Amino acid sequence: MNQQLIERIQQQFRDSIATKQNAISALSPLTAQAVEQMFEAIQSGGKILACGNGGSAADAQHFAAELVGRFERERQELGAIALTTDSSILTAIGNDYGYDEVFSKQVRAIGRPEDVLLAISTSGNSKNVILAIEAAKKIGMKIIALTGKGGGKMRDILGQQDVHLCVPTDRTARIQETHLLLLHCLCDGIDHLLLD
């Protein structure tokens, strides 16, 4: 067995744990605020629109699946749409308008003031996610942003009513791992408010 490889893997676990421990104090109250905003949207007949690129696109889809299906307990279906999944919409917008518009045009098409945009970008600098935030703000939607690396450009365009969950690290893998935990916290919190 390759001891150096084993030690490298163990260090990955330690680094992931340390990132999450560093995030507990700062992100727990903000995550609770995000849960309350999402719950309020759902209770008022709204939905969650989620977007991101690459691993963040997978996170958007994962989150929508947990709400529409179920997280850990049976409950009613909840309105959530990942803006990352319709290949015809994505390729048509990308071809006709450019990739930067793939999420913002969808937000303008189906977003309503009672909805929430879940905007995910590890760097906080994804242009198409930023444009989606700007489109959502014009509609009057609240934004819940998941970022890292200090929040990037997204940090500067979020308003007082928005929630910014910025993972305190610059390492993309650690940010993505913590984003998944945050998404599970959001799902669990919504279920708690609905069911307990």
Rosetta silent file (secondary structure, phi, psi, omega in degrees, C-alpha in Angstrom):
SEQUENCE: MNQQLIERIQQQFRDSIATKQNAISALSPLTAQAVEQMFEAIQSGGKILACGNGGSAADAQHFAAELVGRFERERQELGAIALTTDSSILTAIGNDYGYDEVFSKQVRAIGRPEDVLLAISTSGNSKNVILAIEAAKKIGMKIIALTGKGGGKMRDILGQQDVHLCVPTDRTARIQETHLLLLHCLCDGIDHLLLD
SCORE:     score description
SCORE:     0.000 S_00000001
   1 L     0.000  138.153 -177.676    0.000    0.000    0.000 S_00000001
   2 L   -80.725  101.822 -176.518    1.288    3.476   -0.947 S_00000001
   3 H   -64.034  -36.357  179.225    1.700    5.265    2.405 S_00000001
   4 H   -63.370  -39.512  177.591    2.329    8.632    0.757 S_00000001
   5 H   -66.423  -41.908  178.211   -0.956    8.338   -1.129 S_00000001
   6 H   -60.765  -45.268  179.609   -2.809    7.353    2.055 S_00000001
   7 H   -64.017  -36.367  177.757   -1.388   10.372    3.879 S_00000001
   8 H   -63.708  -43.336  178.575   -2.379   12.627    0.979 S_00000001
   9 H   -64.258  -43.632  178.617   -5.948   11.341    1.134 S_00000001
  10 H   -60.713  -36.674  178.296   -6.065   11.796    4.897 S_00000001
  11 H   -66.399  -34.130  175.563   -4.911   15.394    4.456 S_00000001
  12 H   -61.176  -44.408  177.348   -7.804   15.993    2.040 S_00000001
  13 H   -60.974  -46.903 -178.927  -10.206   14.834    4.763 S_00000001
  14 H   -61.558  -41.949  179.861   -8.518   17.066    7.364 S_00000001
  15 H   -64.274  -40.557  179.077   -8.614   20.079    5.047 S_00000001
  16 H   -64.840  -43.271  178.320  -12.300   19.530    4.290 S_00000001
  17 H   -62.408  -43.767 -178.589  -13.134   19.220    7.990 S_00000001
  18 H   -63.170  -40.784  178.586  -11.138   22.356    8.818 S_00000001
  19 H   -61.567  -45.210 -179.841  -12.935   24.378    6.148 S_00000001
  20 H   -65.665  -39.057  177.766  -16.315   23.341    7.498 S_00000001
  21 H   -64.063  -39.691  178.069  -15.252   24.091   11.074 S_00000001
  22 H   -65.559  -25.167 -177.140  -14.089   27.555   10.009 S_00000001
  23 H   -87.592  -16.832 -171.031  -17.472   28.160    8.371 S_00000001
  24 H   -55.149  -56.050 -173.438  -19.698   27.110   11.295 S_00000001
  25 H   -65.167  -45.854 -175.162  -19.875   30.395   13.208 S_00000001
  26 H   -72.850  -38.556 -170.368  -20.089   32.744   10.241 S_00000001
  27 H   -95.291  -17.503 -178.903  -22.426   30.745    8.024 S_00000001
  28 H   -61.913  -50.379  178.965  -24.893   29.153   10.471 S_00000001
  29 H   -63.446  -38.098  179.490  -26.937   32.336   11.152 S_00000001
  30 H   -67.844  -36.457  177.937  -26.870   33.289    7.469 S_00000001
  31 H   -66.231  -38.729  175.879  -27.966   29.800    6.458 S_00000001
  32 H   -62.208  -40.231  176.510  -30.886   30.038    8.884 S_00000001
  33 H   -62.563  -41.832  178.181  -31.828   33.355    7.257 S_00000001
  34 H   -63.706  -41.603  177.263  -31.659   31.692    3.825 S_00000001
  35 H   -58.438  -46.952 -178.725  -33.888   28.841    5.032 S_00000001
  36 H   -61.683  -39.591  178.697  -36.471   31.350    6.285 S_00000001
  37 H   -66.529  -42.773  178.500  -36.451   33.208    2.956 S_00000001
  38 H   -65.519  -41.953  179.094  -36.876   30.011    0.971 S_00000001
  39 H   -62.290  -43.925  178.382  -39.620   28.792    3.287 S_00000001
  40 H   -60.577  -42.492  178.400  -41.435   32.119    3.000 S_00000001
  41 H   -61.400  -47.230 -178.920  -41.209   31.932   -0.800 S_00000001
  42 H   -63.222  -43.058 -179.447  -42.582   28.398   -0.859 S_00000001
  43 H   -64.142  -28.418 -178.693  -45.377   29.255    1.581 S_00000001
  44 L   -93.187   11.925  177.848  -46.436   32.198   -0.601 S_00000001
  45 L    87.978    9.076  178.902  -46.651   30.045   -3.719 S_00000001
  46 L   -86.750 -176.367 -178.294  -43.191   30.917   -5.009 S_00000001
  47 L  -141.104  169.040  176.647  -40.386   28.671   -6.177 S_00000001
  48 E  -106.709  125.095  172.087  -36.618   28.445   -6.061 S_00000001
  49 E  -102.897  129.996 -175.011  -34.684   28.977   -9.285 S_00000001
  50 E  -124.173  139.725  179.489  -31.132   27.624   -9.086 S_00000001
  51 E  -148.214  158.080  178.022  -28.155   28.180  -11.362 S_00000001
  52 L   172.460  172.757 -177.609  -24.411   27.662  -11.602 S_00000001
  53 L  -115.619  147.519  175.399  -21.718   26.264  -13.899 S_00000001
  54 L    60.601 -124.405  177.844  -19.884   22.942  -13.821 S_00000001
  55 H   -60.289  -32.969  178.030  -19.931   21.513  -10.305 S_00000001
  56 H   -69.826  -30.248  173.455  -22.214   24.371   -9.290 S_00000001
  57 H   -65.196  -42.152  177.005  -24.645   23.334  -12.041 S_00000001
  58 H   -62.231  -39.127  177.360  -24.677   19.865  -10.517 S_00000001
  59 H   -64.251  -40.281  178.443  -25.346   21.436   -7.111 S_00000001
  60 H   -61.143  -43.263  179.421  -28.254   23.444   -8.558 S_00000001
  61 H   -67.874  -41.785  178.362  -29.754   20.261   -9.983 S_00000001
  62 H   -58.326  -47.978 -178.101  -29.135   18.329   -6.766 S_00000001
  63 H   -62.397  -45.918  179.928  -30.896   21.013   -4.720 S_00000001
  64 H   -60.925  -39.998  179.345  -33.906   21.184   -7.051 S_00000001
  65 H   -63.235  -39.438  179.405  -34.219   17.392   -6.956 S_00000001
  66 H   -64.900  -34.673 -179.530  -34.225   17.394   -3.134 S_00000001
  67 H   -78.639  -45.354 -177.823  -37.064   19.943   -3.052 S_00000001
  68 H   -70.095  -40.499  176.505  -39.234   18.487   -5.807 S_00000001
  69 L   -84.850 -101.124  174.278  -38.700   14.910   -4.618 S_00000001
  70 L  -159.010  160.980  175.315  -37.730   14.691   -0.999 S_00000001
  71 L   -94.494  -89.353  179.707  -34.723   15.230    1.223 S_00000001
  72 L  -114.762  -13.955 -178.597  -34.798   12.811    4.180 S_00000001
  73 L  -130.857  152.878  176.120  -38.502   12.722    5.000 S_00000001
  74 L   -68.679  138.514  176.529  -41.701   12.364    3.021 S_00000001
  75 L  -165.659  175.110  178.265  -43.485   15.643    2.407 S_00000001
  76 L   -62.105  156.364  175.595  -45.316   17.574   -0.271 S_00000001
  77 L   -70.015  142.529 -179.681  -43.454   18.464   -3.438 S_00000001
  78 L  -118.111  145.918 -174.600  -41.842   21.904   -3.362 S_00000001
  79 L   -75.638  114.559  176.803  -41.324   24.218   -6.326 S_00000001
  80 E  -151.814  139.344  179.955  -37.724   24.314   -7.531 S_00000001
  81 E  -134.706  127.160  171.098  -36.189   24.512  -10.997 S_00000001
  82 E   -86.626  124.015 -177.726  -32.539   24.134  -11.965 S_00000001
  83 L   -81.270   12.795 -172.868  -31.863   26.514  -14.847 S_00000001
  84 L  -107.082    4.554 -163.405  -28.993   24.271  -15.944 S_00000001
  85 L  -110.811  -21.615 -174.226  -30.868   21.292  -17.378 S_00000001
  86 L   -89.712  102.095 -174.074  -32.753   22.126  -20.576 S_00000001
  87 H   -63.867  -31.427  178.937  -30.245   21.570  -23.376 S_00000001
  88 H   -69.074  -43.758  177.319  -32.504   23.156  -26.001 S_00000001
  89 H   -64.239  -47.649 -176.863  -32.927   26.364  -23.994 S_00000001
  90 H   -61.518  -43.866 -177.171  -29.242   26.501  -23.070 S_00000001
  91 H   -75.805  -33.320  177.684  -28.000   25.925  -26.601 S_00000001
  92 H   -66.262  -47.954  179.176  -30.554   28.226  -28.230 S_00000001
  93 H   -65.654  -44.375  179.424  -29.734   31.108  -25.895 S_00000001
  94 H   -59.061  -41.758 -178.863  -26.019   30.359  -26.056 S_00000001
  95 H   -71.664  -44.087 -173.013  -26.090   30.316  -29.843 S_00000001
  96 H   -85.861  -29.340 -173.655  -28.346   33.333  -30.393 S_00000001
  97 L  -124.176  -18.802 -175.730  -27.319   35.599  -27.489 S_00000001
  98 L   107.055  152.129 -174.860  -24.135   34.188  -25.970 S_00000001
  99 H   -64.217  -26.452  179.934  -23.455   31.957  -22.993 S_00000001
 100 H   -60.390  -22.638 -174.476  -23.542   34.881  -20.558 S_00000001
 101 H   -96.449    0.320 -169.829  -27.330   35.108  -21.060 S_00000001
 102 L   -62.639  -30.089  179.230  -28.281   31.451  -20.498 S_00000001
 103 L   -95.700  -39.073 -175.632  -29.596   31.989  -16.959 S_00000001
 104 H   -63.358  -38.418  179.179  -30.760   35.616  -17.043 S_00000001
 105 H   -66.325  -36.148  176.765  -33.168   35.022  -19.929 S_00000001
 106 H   -68.328  -39.712  177.667  -34.702   32.098  -18.054 S_00000001
 107 H   -60.728  -45.505  179.529  -35.030   34.198  -14.899 S_00000001
 108 H   -64.343  -32.568 -178.225  -36.826   36.923  -16.868 S_00000001
 109 H   -72.621  -42.679 -171.247  -39.089   34.318  -18.487 S_00000001
 110 H  -121.447   -7.381 -179.198  -40.247   32.442  -15.399 S_00000001
 111 L   -74.576  144.075  178.300  -39.101   34.416  -12.330 S_00000001
 112 L  -130.844  159.505 -177.458  -41.680   36.177  -10.164 S_00000001
 113 L   -56.971  -29.189 -178.408  -41.270   38.578   -7.209 S_00000001
 114 L   -81.968   -4.098 -178.952  -42.237   35.832   -4.743 S_00000001
 115 L   -86.274  166.279  175.434  -39.472   33.527   -6.032 S_00000001
 116 E  -122.967  138.369  172.946  -35.895   33.126   -4.781 S_00000001
 117 E  -100.034  123.547  172.514  -32.795   32.780   -6.942 S_00000001
 118 E   -97.208  106.516 -173.585  -30.172   30.372   -5.643 S_00000001
 119 E  -107.847  117.932 -172.665  -26.999   31.605   -7.374 S_00000001
 120 E  -118.009  124.737  177.134  -23.962   29.338   -7.051 S_00000001
 121 L  -155.018  118.547 -177.610  -20.412   30.268   -8.074 S_00000001
 122 L   -61.030  -35.662 -179.188  -17.260   29.092   -6.313 S_00000001
 123 L   -89.410  -22.255 -173.025  -15.385   32.243   -7.388 S_00000001
 124 L    78.650    8.767 -175.262  -18.314   34.634   -7.256 S_00000001
 125 L  -118.080   10.050 -178.324  -17.286   35.854  -10.711 S_00000001
 126 L   -67.717  115.939 -173.926  -19.383   33.741  -13.096 S_00000001
 127 H   -59.935  -42.000 -178.174  -20.746   36.259  -15.606 S_00000001
 128 H   -69.289  -29.814  176.443  -23.895   34.303  -16.425 S_00000001
 129 H   -73.962  -40.010  176.808  -24.718   33.909  -12.719 S_00000001
 130 H   -60.257  -44.734  178.572  -24.099   37.620  -12.118 S_00000001
 131 H   -65.058  -33.823  175.566  -26.473   38.503  -14.976 S_00000001
 132 H   -64.543  -40.839  177.379  -29.059   36.115  -13.493 S_00000001
 133 H   -61.674  -46.184 -179.348  -28.772   37.955  -10.164 S_00000001
 134 H   -61.883  -40.162  177.499  -29.243   41.304  -11.886 S_00000001
 135 H   -64.812  -42.850 -179.670  -32.310   39.998  -13.745 S_00000001
 136 H   -64.148  -39.682 -179.975  -33.781   38.578  -10.529 S_00000001
 137 H   -63.230  -38.793  178.859  -33.240   41.856   -8.668 S_00000001
 138 H   -64.716  -30.827  177.957  -35.159   43.772  -11.372 S_00000001
 139 H   -76.765  -25.703 -176.266  -38.077   41.374  -10.890 S_00000001
 140 L   101.818   12.638  178.472  -37.930   41.842   -7.109 S_00000001
 141 L   -75.446  151.651  170.540  -36.724   38.341   -6.259 S_00000001
 142 E   -85.461  153.043 -177.271  -34.510   37.670   -3.261 S_00000001
 143 E  -118.389  134.537  167.326  -31.098   36.152   -3.883 S_00000001
 144 E  -117.183  114.987 -174.814  -29.269   33.465   -1.943 S_00000001
 145 E  -108.552  130.402  172.922  -25.692   33.341   -3.196 S_00000001
 146 E  -109.370  118.644 -178.776  -23.235   30.530   -2.518 S_00000001
 147 E  -138.699 -171.426  170.605  -19.643   31.551   -3.202 S_00000001
 148 L  -155.585 -165.414  175.385  -16.097   31.267   -1.905 S_00000001
 149 H    52.223   35.839  178.634  -12.809   33.083   -2.501 S_00000001
 150 H    84.189   -5.392  175.838  -14.136   36.227   -0.812 S_00000001
 151 H    98.133  -15.030  176.789  -17.313   36.363   -2.885 S_00000001
 152 H    54.999 -150.096 -178.066  -15.880   37.930   -6.034 S_00000001
 153 H   -69.012  -26.113  179.681  -18.046   40.330   -8.022 S_00000001
 154 H   -62.457  -35.915 -179.761  -21.238   38.758   -6.699 S_00000001
 155 H   -54.784  -38.041 -172.695  -20.471   40.083   -3.227 S_00000001
 156 H   -80.862  -14.668 -178.410  -20.687   43.650   -4.507 S_00000001
 157 H  -105.427   -3.107  178.766  -24.065   43.376   -6.232 S_00000001
 158 L   -77.582  145.283 -178.624  -26.014   41.666   -3.447 S_00000001
 159 L  -100.571 -177.987 -178.018  -28.477   43.798   -1.502 S_00000001
 160 L   -61.366  -36.195 -177.347  -29.593   44.008    2.117 S_00000001
 161 L   -81.090  -10.857 -178.045  -32.398   41.478    1.653 S_00000001
 162 L   -84.815  160.457  179.334  -30.093   38.966   -0.025 S_00000001
 163 E  -119.261  126.989 -178.679  -28.109   36.261    1.769 S_00000001
 164 E  -113.390  111.954  178.202  -24.468   35.636    0.922 S_00000001
 165 E  -102.614   92.432 -175.479  -23.037   32.287    2.007 S_00000001
 166 E  -103.551  112.593 -178.753  -19.336   32.724    1.279 S_00000001
 167 L   -69.975  129.780 -173.839  -17.171   29.742    2.206 S_00000001
 168 L   -80.628   67.342  174.686  -13.978   30.995    3.906 S_00000001
 169 L  -160.975  163.306  176.267  -11.364   29.422    1.622 S_00000001
 170 L  -104.057   -5.395 -177.469   -9.823   29.874   -1.817 S_00000001
 171 L   -84.804  120.515 -174.841   -9.666   26.158   -2.686 S_00000001
 172 H   -57.271  -44.911 -178.367  -12.362   25.214   -5.186 S_00000001
 173 H   -61.004  -42.578 -179.816  -12.749   21.625   -3.957 S_00000001
 174 H   -67.496  -37.236  177.215  -13.225   22.759   -0.354 S_00000001
 175 H   -62.474  -47.881 -178.237  -15.751   25.415   -1.459 S_00000001
 176 H   -62.847  -40.066  178.190  -17.739   22.854   -3.431 S_00000001
 177 H   -63.052  -39.716 -179.502  -17.743   20.377   -0.544 S_00000001
 178 H   -74.035  -34.627  174.520  -19.016   23.050    1.824 S_00000001
 179 H   -58.007  -42.125  178.941  -21.616   24.213   -0.709 S_00000001
 180 H   -61.720  -42.752  176.467  -23.053   20.706   -0.710 S_00000001
 181 H   -61.401  -43.557  178.636  -23.280   20.762    3.080 S_00000001
 182 H   -61.240  -41.302  178.560  -24.963   24.184    2.950 S_00000001
 183 H   -63.346  -39.456  176.378  -27.488   22.906    0.412 S_00000001
 184 H   -66.803  -35.857  175.339  -28.296   19.985    2.686 S_00000001
 185 H   -63.268  -40.317  177.335  -28.692   22.427    5.587 S_00000001
 186 H   -62.849  -46.149  179.060  -31.144   24.442    3.486 S_00000001
 187 H   -61.050  -45.904  179.942  -33.143   21.304    2.637 S_00000001
 188 H   -63.762  -41.175 -179.832  -33.172   20.144    6.255 S_00000001
 189 H   -65.218  -42.655  177.480  -34.182   23.583    7.497 S_00000001
 190 H   -61.767  -45.858  178.656  -37.062   23.869    5.042 S_00000001
 191 H   -60.990  -40.369  178.718  -38.288   20.404    6.029 S_00000001
 192 H   -59.863  -46.118 -179.143  -38.014   21.336    9.711 S_00000001
 193 H   -68.392  -31.234  179.186  -40.164   24.437    9.214 S_00000001
 194 H   -77.278  -38.231 -164.835  -42.674   22.487    7.144 S_00000001
 195 H  -111.190  -23.505 -174.095  -42.938   19.331    9.222 S_00000001
 196 L   -98.036    0.000    0.000  -41.916   19.932   12.855 S_00000001
